Amino acid sequence: MWENRAGSLTTTTSFHLFGRNEDDMKRSKKYNEAAAKVIKDHLYTPLEAVTLAKETSTVKYNASVEVALVLGVDPKKADQAIRSTVNLPHGTGKTARVLVFANGEKADAARAAGADIVGGDELIEEVSKGRLDYDAVVSTPDLMGKVGRLGKVLGPRGLMPNPKTGTVTTDVAKAVEDIKGGKIEFRVDKNSNLHFLIGKVSFTAEQLAENYAAAMEEVMRAKPNSSKGRYVQKAVVSTTMGPGIAVDPNLVREPVAN
């Protein structure tokens, strides 16, 4: 899916980043059995981590595989408020519902590219009243004066179109195709946490590791020059409702054997 919600680290992820507590006693037997397979205080390689994540998934459905990072940045500083996008080589495993604000030929192009919801003033009015049946939003520049007024609806969900992420553009067809093809957006939250989706449990470990590498390379590329000290301080891979698995923050890809 189009991963665009920064938010804070979930309780589950924070729990695994910072250690066990009394909540551990309340977890299900299945969860605790899965968590027991994770070596405490061990830093796994990316491939080891995603392989273990697949093995420790605790739900019956095709769970998402997610990454949570703690970055050495100060989001209060404009140049350290990291926000970027990346096209995952193997997609996310879920097709996003894309809403496009456009008129005329641009609207036609968006529909042809597979946009789920397309419109101009009337659609803006619908969204202003709380319409929320979409995962990503794209807009042509000429409508941003009106779309910008939707901050109370789109802002909290991280869906406001932005030129930096390619969602304010005259080439709406490409934007739709990118999002549908597995493009994810990420941004650091106020607590310096950043998280994103890298696929589903049904993916092979190699596919997940390659998606992880692609996303992490973009995170590294986005490092602010003003950021001092260790940039990626902690990295955790987990599945939906599964235990967190600490990844060596110094590794983007699997180390090459000598």
NUGU-704309 format. One record per residue: residue in three letters; x, y, z of N, C-alpha, C in turn. Coordinates in steps of 0.05 Angstrom, whole numbers, plus 32768, in hexadecimal, padded with zeros to 4 digits. Example, Ala and Ser with C-alpha at 12.3 -4.5 7.8 and 13.67 -1.06 7.14 Angstrom:
// NUGU-704309
ala81087F8E809C80F67FA6809C81087FBE809C
ser81017FD3808E81117FEB808F81028001809D
//
This chain:
// NUGU-704309
met80117FE88000800080008000801180198000
trp8005802F7FFB801380497FFC8017804F8019
glu8030804C802280368050803E803C806D8043
asn8029807C804F802D80998052802780A3806E
arg802280928080801B809B809B8033809980AD
ala803E80AF80B4805780AF80C5805080A580E0
gly804080B480EF803880AB810A804F80A4811C
ser8048809C8134805C80938147806080758143
leu8076806A814E8079804E814D80628041815C
thr8058802B81538042801D8160804C8013817B
thr8039800E818D8040800381A780507FE981A4
thr80477FD8819180557FBF818D80727FC48185
thr80767FD6817180917FDB816880A27FE8817E
ser80977FFB818C80A6800881A180AE7FF481B6
phe809C7FE281BC80A17FCD81CF80BA7FBD81C8
his80BD7FB681AE80D47FA681A680ED7FB781A3
leu80EA7FD1819E81027FE2819D810E7FE681B8
phe80FE7FE881CC81087FF181E681067FDC81FC
gly80FE7FC481F581007FAE820980E57FA48213
arg80E67F8E822180CF7F81822B80C47F8F8244
asn80AA7F8D8248809E7F98826080867F878268
glu80757F91827B805F7F818285804B7F79826F
asp804A7F88825980387F818244803E7F658238
asp80577F5D823B805F7F438230804E7F2C823C
met80467F30825680377F1B8263801A7F198258
lys80117F2F824B7FF67F2F82417FF37F268225
arg800A7F21821880097F1981FC80017EFC81F9
ser7FF77EF581E17FEE7EDA81DC80057EC681DC
lys7FFD7EAD81E180117E9881E1801F7E9681C6
lys800F7E9981B0801B7E988195802F7EAE8191
tyr80297EC6819A803B7EDC819880557ED781A7
asn80527ECE81C0806A7EC981D1807B7EB381C5
glu806F7E9F81B9807E7E8A81AC808E7E958194
ala80827EA88186808F7EB4816F80A67EC68179
ala80A07ED6818E80B47EE8819980CD7ED981A4
ala80C87EC181AD80DE7EB181B980F27EA981A4
lys80EA7EAA818A80FD7EA3817581107EBA816E
val810A7ED28179811A7EEA8173812F7EEC818A
ile81487EED8182815E7EEF8196815F7F0B81A1
lys815B7F0E81BB815B7F2881C781777F3681C4
asp81767F4F81BE818F7F6081BB81A17F5881A4
his81977F47819281A67F3F817B819E7F508163
leu81B27F59815381AC7F69813B81AE7F578123
tyr81987F53811581977F4180FE819F7F5180E5
thr81A77F4280D081AB7F4E80B6818F7F5280AA
pro818C7F62809681727F67808A81647F4D8080
leu81737F3B807381687F22806981607F108080
glu81717F0F8095816A7EFE80AC81517F0980BA
ala814F7F2380BB81387F3080C9811D7F2A80BA
val811D7F2D80A081047F29809180FD7F0B8090
thr81117EFA8090810C7EDD809180FF7ED680AB
leu810A7EE180C180FF7EDB80DB80E37EE880DF
ala80DF7EFF80D280C57F0C80D480AF7EFA80C7
lys80B67EEE80B080A37EDC80A3809D7EC480B5
glu80B17EB980C380AE7EA280D4809E7EA880ED
thr809F7EC180F680927EC8811080787ED7810C
ser806D7ED880F480537EE480F0803E7ED58101
thr802E7EE38110801B7ED681227FFE7ED68119
val7FF97EE181017FDD7EE280F87FD97ED080E0
lys7FBF7EC980DB7FB97EB680C67FB87EC480AA
tyr7FB47EDE80AA7FB37EEB80907FCF7EF38086
asn7FD07EFE806E7FEA7F0580617FF37F20806D
ala80017F1F808380097F368092801C7F488083
ser801B7F62808A802F7F75807F80497F72808E
val805F7F788080807A7F79808C80827F96808D
glu80887FA080A4808E7FBC80A880A97FC180B4
val80B37FD980B080CD7FE280BB80C87FFB80CC
ala80D47FFB80E480D3801380F580F0801C80FB
leu80F5803580F8810F804080FD810E80568112
val812480598120812880718131814080808125
leu813C8098811D815080A8810F815D80BD8121
gly817680C3811C818380D8812B817F80F3811E
val816780FC811D816081168112814E81258125
asp814B813F81218139815081308124815A811D
pro810C814D811C80F78155810980ED8171810C
lys80F4817E812380EB819A812780FB81AD8115
lys811281A3810B812281B380F9811981AC80DC
ala811381C180CD810781BD80B3811881AB80A1
asp813281AE80A28144819E809181478181809A
gln813C817B80B2813E815F80BC8123815180BD
ala810E815E80B280F4815280B180F281408098
ile80FE8129809A81018117808380E6810E8077
arg80E48111805D80CD8107804F80D581008033
ser80CF80E8802A80D780DF800F80C680C88006
thr80CC80BF7FEE80BE80A87FE280D280957FD5
val80C9807C7FD180DA80697FC480C880547FB6
asn80D1804B7F9F80C280367F9180CF801B7F99
leu80BF800B7FA880C97FF17FB080CB7FDE7F98
pro80E17FD07F9480E47FBF7F7D80CF7FA97F7A
his80C47FA07F9180B17F8B7F9180957F947F9A
gly80917FAE7F9B80777FB97FA480727FB47FC1
thr805A7FB97FCA80537FB67FE680407F9E7FEB
gly80367F937FD680237F7D7FD980067F857FDC
lys80027F9F7FDB7FE77FAA7FDC7FE47FC27FCA
thr7FCF7FC37FBA7FCB7FD97FA87FBC7FEF7FB6
ala7FC880077FB57FBC801E7FC27FA480297FB2
arg7F9180347FC17F7B80437FB47F8480607FB2
val7F85806A7F997F9080847F947F7980987F8C
leu7F7980AE7F9A7F6780C47F937F7680DA7F85
val7F6B80E57F707F7980F97F607F6781127F5D
phe7F7181297F647F6381427F5F7F6D814D7F45
ala7F5C814C7F317F6481567F167F4B815B7F05
asn7F4E816B7EF17F3881717EDE7F41816B7EC1
gly7F2D81687EB07F3281667E937F44814F7E8B
glu7F5781547E7A7F6981407E707F7A81337E86
lys7F8181427E9A7F9181367EB07F8081227EBF
ala7F6681287EC27F5481157ED07F5280FB7EBF
asp7F4F80FF7EA57F4D80E77E937F6780D67E95
ala7F7E80E47E967F9780D67E987F9A80C67EB2
ala7F9080D27EC77F9180C57EE17F8080AC7EE1
arg7F6880AE7ED67F5680977ED47F6380817EC3
ala7F6F80887EAD7F7B80757E9B7F9380667EA9
ala7FA080747EBC7FB680697ECA7FAE80577EE1
gly7F9480577EE77F8A80467EFC7F8180537F16
ala7F7F806E7F167F76807C7F2E7F5A80727F35
asp7F55806F7F4F7F3C80657F597F26807B7F5B
ile7F2F80937F627F1C80A97F677F2880C27F5A
val7F1980CE7F487F2480E67F3A7F0E80FB7F39
gly7F1781147F3D7F04812A7F3B7F1081457F42
gly7EFF815A7F3F7F0981757F457EFA81807F5D
asp7EEC81967F597EDF81A57F6E7ECB81947F7F
glu7EBC81837F717EA881737F7F7EB6815F7F91
leu7ECC81537F877EDA81407F977EE8814D7FAF
ile7EF281657FAB7EFE81747FC17EE981797FD7
glu7ED1817F7FCF7EBB81837FE27EB5816A7FF1
glu7EB581537FE37EB081397FF07EC581338005
val7EDE81387FFE7EF4813280117EF281458029
ser7EEB815E80247EE98171803A7ED48168804F
lys7EC1815880467EAC814E80587EB481338065
gly7ECC812A805F7ED68112806D7ED980F9805D
arg7ED780FA80427EDA80E280327EF680D78036
leu7EF980BD803D7F1380B280447F1980978037
asp7F0C809080207F0F807680147F2680758000
tyr7F3E807D80097F56807D7FF77F6F807C8008
asp7F8580737FFB7F9E807080097FB380858001
ala7FAF80927FEA7FC280A57FE07FB380BB7FD1
val7FBF80D37FD17FB280EA7FC47FC680F87FB2
val7FBD80FD7F997FCD810C7F857FBD81247F7C
ser7FCB81397F757FBD81517F6C7FCD815F7F56
thr7FBF816B7F437FCC817C7F307FD281977F3E
pro7FE781A57F367FEE81BE7F447FD881D37F45
asp7FC881D57F2F7FB481EA7F2D7F9E81E77F42
leu7F9B81CF7F4D7F8581CB7F617F9081CC7F7E
met7FAA81D07F827FB581CF7F9D7FAB81E67FAE
gly7FA381FC7FA27F9982127FB27F80820A7FC1
lys7F6F81F97FB57F5781EF7FC27F5D81D67FD3
val7F6E81C47FC87F7581AC7FD67F8381B27FF0
gly7F9381C87FF07FA181D080087F8F81D68020
arg7F7681DB801A7F6381E080307F5981C7803D
leu7F6181B080337F588196803E7F6B818C8053
gly7F7C819D805E7F90819580717F8581868089
lys7F6E818D80937F63818080AB7F5B816380A5
val7F54815E808C7F4C814280847F658132807B
leu7F75813E806A7F8B812F805E7FA48130806F
gly7FA98146807D7FC18149808D7FC6813380A2
pro7FB3812E80B37FB7811A80C87FBD80FE80BE
arg7FB580F880A57FBA80DE80997FD380DE8087
gly7FE080F480867FF880F680767FF380F48058
leu7FDB80FE80507FD380FB80347FD381158024
met7FDB812B80307FDB814480217FF08142800A
pro7FE781477FF17FFA81477FDB8011815A7FDF
asn802981517FD6804181617FDA8054815E7FC2
pro805E81747FB8807081727FA1808981617FA6
lys809281617FC080AA81527FC780A681347FC3
thr808E812B7FC68088810E7FC3807C81077FA8
gly807B811A7F96807081157F7C805281137F7A
thr8044811C7F8F8027811A7F8F801981347F87
val802981497F83801F81617F76802D81637F5B
thr8020815D7F46802D815A7F2C801A815D7F15
thr802581657EFE801481667EE68013814B7ED9
asp802681397EE08026811E7ED58018810B7EE9
val7FFE810E7EEB7FEF80FE7EFE7FEF80E17EF7
ala7FF180DA7EDE7FF180BE7ED6800980B07EE1
lys802180BC7EDF803980B07EEA803780AD7F08
ala802C80C17F16802A80C07F33801880A97F3B
val800280A57F2D7FF0808F7F337FFD80747F2E
glu800B80727F17801980597F10802E80527F25
asp803D80667F2E805280627F42804680577F5C
ile803180647F658024805C7F7E801880407F7C
lys800A803B7F667FFF80217F628014800B7F60
gly802C80137F56804280007F5280527FFA7F6A
gly804D80067F81805C80007F99806C80177FA4
lys8066802F7F9C807580467FA7806B804B7FC3
ile807E804F7FD6807680557FF1808180717FF9
glu8073807D800A807B80978015808180948033
phe809680A1803C809B80A0805980A480BC8062
arg809F80C1807C80A980DA808880AD80D580A6
val80C180E380B180C780E080CD80B280EE80DD
asp80AB80E380F5809780EF810680A58101811A
lys8095810D812C80A08121813F80B281148153
asn80B280F9815680C380EC816980DB80DF815B
ser80E080E7814280F780DD813280F480C0812A
asn80DC80B6812B80D6809B812180CE809C8104
leu80D4808780F580CC808580D980C5806880D4
his80AE806380C780A7804780C1809A804480A5
phe809D802D809A80938028807F808F800A807B
leu807F8004806680787FE9805E808C7FDF8049
ile80947FC5804C80A67FBA8037809A7FA1802A
gly80817F9B803080747F84802280627F748034
lys805E7F5B802C804C7F48803A805C7F2F8041
val80517F208054805D7F07805C805F7EF48045
ser804D7EF68032804E7EE4801A80657EEA8008
phe80737F00800B808A7F067FFB80A17EF38003
thr80B37EEE7FF080CB7EDF7FF880DD7EF08009
ala80EE7EE4801981017EF3802A81127F058019
glu811A7EFB8002812B7F0B7FF0811D7F247FE6
gln81037F217FDF80F47F387FD680F17F4D7FEC
leu80EC7F44800480EA7F56801B81047F648020
ala811A7F55801F81347F608024813B7F75800F
glu81337F707FF681397F847FE081287F9D7FE4
asn810F7F997FEC80FE7FB17FF281097FC1800A
tyr81137FB2801E811F7FBF803581377FD0802C
ala81487FC4801C81607FD2801281587FEB8002
ala81447FE97FF1813C80007FE1813280177FF2
ala812280108006811780248018812D80318029
met813F802080348154802A80458168803B8036
glu816D8034801D817F8045800C817380618009
glu815980638006814C807D8003814D808C801E
val8149807D8034814C808A804E816880958052
met817C8086804A8197808F804D819D80A7803A
arg819180A68022819580BD800F818980D6801B
ala817380D3802A816580EA8035817280F5804E
lys818880EA8057819580F38070819C8111806E
pro8193812180818199813E808081B781438086
asn81C38156807981DF815C807E81E38166809B
ser81CE817180A681D0817C80C181CD816780D7
ser81C6814E80D081C3813980E381DE812F80ED
lys81E18130810781FB8128811381F8810D8122
gly820E81008125820E80E68133820280D08122
arg81FA80BA813081EF80A3812181D480AB8115
tyr81D180A680FC81B880AD80ED81A2809980F2
val81A6808080EB8193806B80F0819B805E810B
gln818C806581208193805C813B818880408141
lys8170803A813881648020813C815380198124
ala81527FFF811E81417FF5810781347FDB8110
val811B7FD9810C810C7FC1811480F97FB880FD
val80F97F9F80F780E77F9380E480D27F8380F3
ser80B97F8580EB80A47F7580F8808D7F7080E4
thr807C7F5D80EB80647F5880DC804D7F6380EC
thr80357F6680E0801E7F6F80EE80197F5C8106
met80197F67811E80157F598137802B7F45813E
gly80427F46812F80587F348134806D7F418145
pro80817F32814F80967F3D815F80AA7F4E814E
gly80B67F61815B80CA7F72814D80E57F65814C
ile80F37F688136810D7F5C813281217F72812C
ala81347F76813D81487F8B813A815B7F868123
val815F7F99811281717F9780FB81897FA88100
asp81A07F9E80F781B97FAE80FA81B57FC880EA
pro81B57FDF80F881AF7FF980EA81C6800180D6
asn81DC7FF380D881F27FF980C581F07FEB80AB
leu81DD7FD880A981DA7FC8809181C17FD08081
val81C57FD7806881AF7FDD805681A97FC48046
arg81BE7FB6803D81BB7F9D802E81CA7F87803D
glu81C57F6F803481D37F58804081F17F5A803B
pro82017F568050821E7F57804C82287F428039
val823B7F49802882467F368015825B7F248022
ala82577F0A801F826A7EF7802B82857EF8801E
asn829A7EF6802E82B57EF7802382BC7EDC8017
//
